[in-house]
């Protein structure tokens, strides 16, 4: 059985939301993480850019359309 990487975050109401890491994508030395909610309410996945600040990692939601499409395209290459 393969290990699943589960991450927990708080939503805007302070409720805990669990996500599964679906994939790590690397584009031009930048790391991205694709997360899918575990609650089953949404089928969407979210793309986060992994920014390194000193000794910590910070996940930032990718909102730029061009950046989002580039990561999505690279992810599709992994699937096929």
Residue pairs with C-beta under 8 A, 6 or more apart in sequence:
4 20
4 21
5 20
5 21
6 18
6 19
6 20
6 21
6 38
7 18
7 19
7 20
7 21
7 35
8 16
8 17
8 18
8 19
9 16
9 17
9 19
10 16
10 17
11 17
17 37
17 39
18 37
18 38
18 39
19 35
19 36
19 37
19 38
19 46
20 35
20 36
20 38
21 33
21 34
21 35
22 34
22 35
22 36
22 45
23 33
23 34
23 75
23 78
24 31
24 32
24 33
24 34
25 31
25 32
25 33
25 34
25 71
25 74
25 75
25 78
26 32
27 70
27 71
27 74
30 49
30 50
31 49
31 50
32 47
32 48
32 49
32 50
32 62
32 71
33 47
33 48
33 50
33 59
34 45
34 46
34 47
34 48
34 71
34 75
35 45
35 46
35 48
36 44
36 45
36 46
37 44
46 61
47 61
47 62
47 68
47 71
47 72
48 59
48 60
48 61
48 62
49 59
49 60
49 61
49 62
49 67
50 57
50 58
50 59
51 57
51 58
51 59
51 60
52 58
62 68
62 71
